[in-house]
Amino acid sequence: MRKKEVTALAVESLEKLYPDAICSLQYTDAFQLLIATRLSAQCTDARVNMVTPALFAEFPDAASFAKADLSKVEELIKTCGLYKTKAKDLIGIGKMITDVYGGIVPDSIEELTKLPGVGRKTANLVCGDIYKKPAVVTDTHFIRLCNRLGLVKTKDPRKVEDEMRKLLDPAKSNDFCHRAVLFGRDICTARRAYCDKCPMKDFCPKKGV
């Protein structure tokens, strides 16, 4: 079976399993999603969602982050891990969006990745969820699934992104990434693949491995 065919079957399977393809992070606008995603690095979405309400109450937009006291931001995000680096990045993001982009979150991967601490994973998520552009968010669950299905043979996020852009229907790529996260948490986990519950077991080359 060709990779394109496997990809289409995987998309169809996860659409049935998870009809609602939504981001696990809670946000109300592009800037909040950008900040929440930066906080999620090496941290669970659940933890981020516990931290952001107080953070956004104190600093609701780019302009407020641009003027924020570093120690205050550190205190509010301390439980997210790597909080000192993240706090500096959040303030830097606020300043750059305010000063360079007129308070508007950029809508391209090229511009988003110019922001402090923002990589392609975060940029793809913002482009896909906010600006409805074709996106491939290569988080650990997505990378694991694509490897187990034999669609890629690398764990390098950029290489996985490039390969999967060739295989995925652009109109469905962003939702597939969200569904892959849910699937990776529920069934195809890092510790164990629960193949007996997997809707893709009939065409997955790693079944039972």
C-alpha positions, 0 to 999 in steps of 0.5 A: 500500500502506498504512503498516500493511501495509508495517510488517507486511511489514517485521516479517515480513521481518526476522523471517525474516532475523534469527530471534534478536532480541537486544540487542547490548549485554552485560549481566546485569541491568536496572541493567547494561543501563541503564548500558551503554545510557547509555555507548553514546551516540555510541559503538559497542556493540562498544566498550561491550562492551569497557569494561563488564566491568572497569566492572561488576567495580569497580562491580556495582550502583547502590549502588557507583556511588553511592559511586564516585570520579569519576576512577575511573569516568572512567578506566574509560570513557575510550574510550567518548567524552564520558567526563566527562559520562557518568561524572557521569551514571553516578554520578548514576544510581547515587545516584538509583536507590539513594536514590529507587528503593530500588535498583530500576531503574524500569519506566516511561519516565516514571520512567526519563527522570528519571535523569541522562542517560537519554532515551527511547531508553534508557528504551524499551530497558530497558522492552522488554528488561527489563520486556517492555513494548511499546517503540520504540527509535529509534536511528539505524538504526531511524529510517533504515529507517522513513524509507526505507520511507516509514513516517515523514518525520522524523528526530526520534526522539520523532516517529518513536517516536510514529508507529511506535507507531501502526503496529507490533504492540505484541507485536513492536515491541521485537524489530523495533527490535533487528532494524532495528539488525542490518539497518541495519548489514548491508544498509540502511547509512547509506553505502549501501543494498544493495538487491540483498540486501534482503528488502524490495526488492519494497515499499520505495519507496527501492529503488535510490535 
